[in-house]
Amino acid sequence: MTAQMFIFPLPNRAGKIRTVATMLMGMRSPAAAKAYRLRITGGLLHHLEKLGVPPMEQYEPIFAFWNAVHEEIARRMEGAA
């Protein structure tokens, strides 16, 4: 019998998504935003690696996380209009 591990889906981490969206919206330059995105992505990849998620299975949750961040930014911008 093999054990199967389930991780908490990254796009469901509402607090992290809101925090990242807030930080990105406050960035003053595209270069700063890019550096922040790379830092967050690196941290998420490290987290998934520590959980034992195989490298080929890490891309989908990372993409879903960033999609959720962009949806949060769009939601906030709609509310501000």
N, C-alpha and C positions, 0 to 999 in steps of 0.2 A: 504494500500500500504506500502510495506517495502522498506527501502533504502538498496541498496547494495553498498559496498565499494570495490574499486579496488585499490590495492597497486602497486607501481612501482616494477616490478620484480627484486629481488635481483641480479640475474645473468646479468641484464642489467646495473648494476651500475659499469660501466667501470672504472671510477676513483678509486673507492674503491677496485675493483679487482686488478688493477695494483699496488696500494699501498700495499695491503696485500701480493701480489706475491713478490714484491720487498723486503719487510720486511722478509718474510720467506726465500727467497734465501740468505739473508744476515745473517741469524741466525748461530751462531757458534756451537750450540749443539742441539741435539734432544730434550733435556729437555726444552730449551728456546723456540724452535719452538712449542712444545706441549703447553706450558703455553700461548704463543701468540695466538695459535689457539683457546684455551679455552676462552681467554679474548675476542677475536673477536666474537666467537659464542655466548657468553653470551650477548654481546652488540647487536647483531642482534636479538636474542630472545627477549631481552628487548624492542627493537624497534618494533618488530611485536606485542608484547603484548600491548604496548601503542597504537598501531593502532587498537587494538581490534580483532586481528586474533586469532581464537580459538587455544588452544595448539595443538590439533591433526592436525591442518592445517599448523603448523609452520615448521615441519620437511622437507617437500618437498622443500620449498624455500631455507632453509639453506643448504640442500644437493646440490641443483642446484648452489648456490653461491660458495660452496667449489669446485664443479666440474669445474666451470668457472675459479677459481683461479688456480687449477691444470693444466687446459688447457693453461692458460697464462704462467705458469712456463715452461711447456713443449714447448710451442711456442718459448719462449726466449732461452731455451737450444738448440733447433734445430737451431736457428739463430746464436748461438754462435759456433756451430760445423763447 
